[in-house]
């Protein structure tokens, strides 16, 4: 990132109100963004609305050199004007290949940055703060990027919501155990980014008292982790978890993985030892250490992720479910849900392999207890009719995601909780796969790389419903359907015909009964 000489900043208020480049004064210095049109093609009578994007604003010093395996250090003030017209560096490195969500890698050292999209930064002058959505990207805690064109929040801006995406350290750099390094460095990055939002978002027209955190997959797990973290409670008022994948890595597993990786690298498991290993080599070692065999997904279900938020006795005193049961975060409204077939696409080529495997044995291999198999098959008869790959995919989906939806809702007790199911079948895959609900949440069906995920004609009406509920929740703390409780178990089902259904996750319950 380049800064301009201090003398050219001009009158920030004038620049924001009508100049070609909006400028905002943060606590660390002035940032210059760019104007953009928030209206998507074909959005009709909703009308055009100009908003401002401020990209790659560093909230911490670059995590390199002595800071590489340290807790994040707040960004020091700068002189002049920081150009924030392009995305900053990402923790994800290299070409990620074909991914369900377009999430580009951007080279550079200053990977701890935020992107702010605001409909009217001049509101800060008038003292009329808007609600704020802070989005944490997914990627299994080792991949992903906040620079996705799907995350730019233009239509949240259109609907009066300031949108922020944050970056954080990934993989071993963010979550790996090192003997003399602070734990949960990636989690500490989330916390510092959220502190930055509290301290600076008013300057961009947002209200720091109206922050909702949201994320999908690992990002959904991240916001649930934060919901259960006592030290994070002052940083947000509500949570929206999309297909949340909790890690809750045990300290024993984290340390064993860290020691084994250090041994493979031929160094001591210390900051000094790892300082001698190039970033590229760490990524190579990490990839090899996390590669799994044919039963990869079931291994993850059984053993959990090796890298991710870890129960360290400091930030995470106990597992997230335990924290929620104890009442942490009970004052925070929560929306959570999952797609019906998160991981079914991973089994698409397994038909020949599974053809001769009896359904009961298949369920056993996928971790379904014998006592639950008959009931599970009966409850999922519609999926069974589509063949064994679809059945295997549904089991993995249920065990990794949909069981967690019900258990988190139950752990919350009477706390304000809303549950949804995203059931609309992709026009490409024929079922509701992982990531499919993300463009509906952001109302960006006109975005790039949409057809490989959703097919040629994803329904805008459904996007209006999903996005509209998200806007209502971020703005007022209620998405617009009945709360989930242990009696009615009502959840919103997003499909060709959206409806509110009692016990919408009934097909999952045989797995709960067997726990």
N, C-alpha and C positions, 0 to 999 in steps of 0.2 A: 504494500500500500504506500502511496506517495502523499506527502503533505505539501501544501502550497505555502508560500511566504505569508506571514501573519498579516501583512498589510492589505491583502486582497479580499479579506472576508466580507467586507462591506457591512450593510445593515441587515442582520439576520432576519428581523421581522419583515423587512421589505422583500427579501429574497423568498421567504416562505409564502408571503401573501400573493405575489404575482410574478416573481422572477423566473428565469428559465431553469434554474437549478435550486431546489429547496435546500435550506441550510438550517440545522438545529444545533443548539449548544448543549452538549452532554457534560457531565461532571469532569470528564477527562479532556474535553476539547470540542471544537466545532466539526461537524460532519456535513458533507455535501452529498445529497442524493440525486435522484432523477424523478421526473413526473412520468406517470404511465396512465393508460386508460384502463379502468377496472372492468369495463363491460365486455363480456364474452360475445363473439359473433352469434347471432340468433337469439339473443336474450330479450329482444322485443321491447315491450313498453317499460321495462325497468329503467331504461335510460342510461346515458353515459355519465360516468363520474370519474374525474381525475383523482388519482391518489399518488402518494409519494413512496418510493422505495429507497431505503438506506441499507446497503448491502456490505457484508464483511466488516462490520464494526467490531474491533477487538474488545472483548470484555476482560481479557487476561493477557499477560505477556506470553510470547511464543513458548510452548513447552519443549524447548530444545536446550542442549548443553546441560548446565547444572539444574535446569528446571524440568528436564525431560521426565523424570519419575518423581517429581515433587508435587505437592498440592498446588493448585493453580494460584498464580499471583495476580492481583488486580492490575489492569493496564495502567501504566504511568501516564500522566497528562502529556499531551503533545502541543506544540505550537502551530499556529496557522490553521489551515482547513484540511481535514482528512477527506480524501476522495472516496466516497462510498457508493459509487455507481456500478460496481461489479462485485460478484461474489468473492469472498475471501477463500483462503486455502481450506481444504477439507482434510479431516483425519483419514478418510478413505483414500487409499493410494492406488494409482494405476487404473487400467481399464477394468471396470467391474463385469464386463461382458453383458450378455442379455439378461436384464432384470425385469421383474414385473412392474416396478415403478422406475421411471427414468431418474437416476440419481448420479449425476456426473461427479468425477473426481477432479479436484482443482489443486495443482501443485503449489507448494509454498510452505513456509515455516509457521506462520501465524494462524494456526488452525482453530484457536479458541475465539470464535466470533459469533455475532448475532446478525440476523437480517430482520429489519423492521419495515413493514408495509402498513402505511397509515393513510386513511382517507383524507385527513385534514390536519396537518401538523400545527396550523395556526390556532387550533382549538386550545393549545397550551396557553396562548396569550389570553384567551377568554375564560380560562378556568373551567372549561366544560369537558372533562375527561370522558373518553369512550371506554367501553369494556374491552378487555385485552385477551387474546388467545395466544398462548405460548405452546408451540408444537415441537415435540421431540421425535426425530426420525427413528425408524426401525433399522433392522439389518442384523439381528442376532447378536448385538453388542460388539460385532467385529467389522461391520460394513455399514453402508448407508451414507447419505449426504443430505445436508439441509439445503442444497442448491437445486433441488428438483423444481422444474417449472410447475409441477402440480401444487407445490407448497407456497406459491407466492401470495396466496391470500387475497387475490384481487376481488373475489366475490364476497369474502368476509368484509373487506373494505367497503364494497358497494353497500353492504348491509349494516354499516356503522360500527365495525369491529376492527381494532388495531390487531395486526397479526405479526407474531415474532417466531422465527425459527432459530434454533440454537445448534451449535456444533459441540462435540465433546470427544475426548480421546477414546479410541476404540481398541478392542482386542487386548493384547498383553500390556500395551502402554497404558491403557485406561483401567484395566481390571486385574492384571496379573499380580500374584503375590511376589513381593521382593522383601527380603529380610529387614532392611532398614529404610524402606520407603513407606509413605503413607498409604493406607488401604483405600480401595474404592476411589481411585483418582478420577475416573469418569463420572462417578456420582458427585464428587466434589466440584467437577466442572458444571454439572447441572445446577448445583446450589449457587455457585458464583454467578452463573448466567441469570438465574432467577433473582439474585440480589441486584444485579445490574438493571434488570427490568424494574424492580422496586424503586431504585434510585434515579432512573433516567426516563421511564416511559411517559411520564407526564409531559416532558419536553416534546414528545412526538404526538401529543394529543390523547394519550391513554390515561386510564385511572388505575393507579397501582393497587387500589383496594378492590378492583374488579378483575382479577387475573384468573383465568381458567387455564389449567395445563392439560394438554391432550397429546396423544401419541398412538402409534400403531405398531403392533407386533412387539419387538423389543422396546420401542417407544411407549407402547401401551403398558408394558411391564415396568418401564421407568416411572411413569406417572403413578402407577399403583404402589411402587416402592416408595415414592415420595409421599403418597397419601398415608402410608404407614410409618413414616419417619418423624419422630417427635421434633427433631431439629429443623424440619422443613415447613412446619405448619404456618408460619407467618408469611410465607412466600406466595400463597395462592388461596383462592376461596372456593374453587370447584375443580372437578377432575372428569375428563372424558377419555375412557380407555377403550381403544379399538383393537380387538384381537390381542389383548395383553398377554405377553409371555414373561411370566415371573421367573427370575433366576434363583435368588436366595441361595447362592452357592455356600456350602458349609465351609467353615474355616479350614477343616482338615483337607477337603478336596482342593481348595484353592492353594494351600501350601504345597500339597503333593504335586499338583500340576506345575507350580512355579519352580519347585526344586528339580523336577524331571526336565523341564525345558532348559533350565540353567545347565544341567548336566549334559544335555545334548549339545548345547552351545559351547561347552567346555569352559564355563566361567563360574565363579562363585555367585550364589543367588543374592547379590547385593547390588546397590546402585553403582558402585565402582566397577563391579564385574560386568554388569549390563552396559555400562558406558563404553566399553570396548567393542560392543557388537553393533554393527551398522543397522539402521532401521530396516533396510531391505532384507538383511539376514534374519532379523527377528520375525518379520512377516513370513518369511519362508519357513522358519522353524514352527511358527504358530500354525500355519496352514497344514503342515505335515502332522503335527501333534493333534489336530482336531479333525483330521480326516477319519471317516468312519466307514465300516464295511456295508454289506448289503442290507443289514438291519439297522441302518443309521438312525432313522427316525425313531424306531422303538428304543434304541439305546439312549437317545436324548430324552425320551419320555421317562424311561426308567431311572437314568442316572443324572439327568439335568445337564445344563450347560456348564462347561469347565471355566468359562470366562463370563463374568457378569457381576452385578451387585452381590456382594459377599457379606454374610453375617459376621461382622468384625468386632462386635462389642462396643463400637464407637458410634458411627453413623447408624448402623443397623444392629441394634442390640439383640434382636430376635428375628425370626422369619416374618414376612409381611402378613400372612394370615394370622399369626399369633398377635401381632401388633393391632390388627384390625379388630380381633376379638376382644382385646383389652380396652378398646374404645378410642385408640388414636385415629384421628381424622373423622370422627363421628359427626362433627359439625359441618363437614364438607359435603355438598351434594355430589353424587357420582352417577355417571352414565357409563355402562359397560356392556359389551356384547361381542359377538364373533360372527363370521360367515359360517354357513352350514357345512362347507367342505374345504376347510383351510388347506389341508395337505393332500387332498385326493389327487391332484395333478401329479404328485410325486409317485403315485402308483399306476399311472396311465400305461406304462409299458410292461406291467407285471402280469398281464393276463395269462400268458403262456406258462409263466412260472407258477402261478397260483391255480391253474386249471385242475390239477389233480389233488390239491390240498382240500380236505374236508373243511367245511365252514367252522366246525367246532375247534379243530386243530389250529386253523388260521387265527381264530380269536384267542386261543391260548398262546400262540406265538407272539401275539400283539398285546399280551398282558391282561386279557379279560379273564377274571376268575371263573372257574368252572361253574360255580353256583349262579353266575350272572348271565351265562351265554344264551340259554334258551330265552330268557326274558329280553335280552338285548336284541336278539334276532327278531323276535316278535315285534318289539317296539320300533325296529328299523326295517320292516318288511319292504317298504318302498325302495330303500337303498339296496337291499339284498337282491331285489328284482333286476337291478342294473348290473349285477355281476360282482365277482370277488374283488377286483381292483377298487371298485367304488366302496365296497364294504370295508376293505382294509383302510382306505383313505378316511372314511368316516370314523373308524375306531381311533386312528391316530389324531384326527381333528378333535374328537370328543375328549380324549385323554389329555391332550396338550392344551386345549383352549376352552372347550365348552363346559367341561367339568369345573374348570377354574371360574368361569362366569358365575355358576351357581354357588360354589363354595365362598367366593368373595362376597356375593350378595348375602349369603347366610351369615357369614362372619360379621357383617356390618350390623346385624340385628335390625333395630328400628331406625338406624341412620337413613337419611334420604337417599334412596338408590333407585335408579331406573335401569331396566334391562331391555336389550333389543336382540333380535336375530336378523342377520342379513341373508335372505334366502333367494333373492333374484338370481336365476341361472345366467351366467355369462353367455353372450351370444357367440363366444369363441370356444369355451370349454364345455358348456352345457351344464355347469353347476356353479355354485357360489364359492369361488376359490379365494385363497389368501390374497389380500391387497385389493380385492375387487371393490370394497366399499370406500376406499380412500378417495377416488375421484368424485364419488357421490357426496362425500362429506365436504370436500372443498368446492363442489359445484363447478368442476373443470372438465366436463365431458368433451369439450372442444380442444383439450390439451394434446400434446404430442404422445405418441406410443399408446394411444387409447385402444385401438382396434385389437392388438394382440392380447390385451387383458379382457376387454369387455365385449368385443365383437363390433360389427359395423354400425349398429344403431342402438346404443344404450339409451334407455328412456329418460329424457329430461324431466318428466313428471316425477320420477323416483328421486332424481337428484334434488328437485325442489323440496321434496318431503324430508329427505335425510339432512340436507343442508339447512333447511328451514328449522328443523328441530334443534340442530346444533346452534344456530343463531339464537334461538329462544333460550337455550340452556346457558350459553355464554353471557347473554344479555340479562337474564332474569333468574337463572338457577333452576329452571323447570323446562324440560324438553317438550311437554305437551301431552303426555300420556300418563296413565296411573302409575304410581310408585309400585315397585316390586315388594311383595311381602310373602311370608311363609304360607299364608292361607290361599290367596287368589293366584299368586305366582304369575301375574300378568306381565307380559313382555310385548313390545312392539315387534311385529314381523314385517320387515321390508321385503316386498315381493312385487309381482306384477299388479297385485292388489294389496296395498298395505293395510294392515289391520292390527288390532290389539287382541292378543290371545292369552287365555288362561293356561298356565302350565305349558308354555310354548317350548320348553326344553324337556318335555316328557320323555322323549326318546333317549335322553342321556341318563335318566334316573336309575336304570338298572346298574350302571357303573357306580353311582353314588351309594346305592344300597349295599354293594359288595365291598365297600371300603372299610 
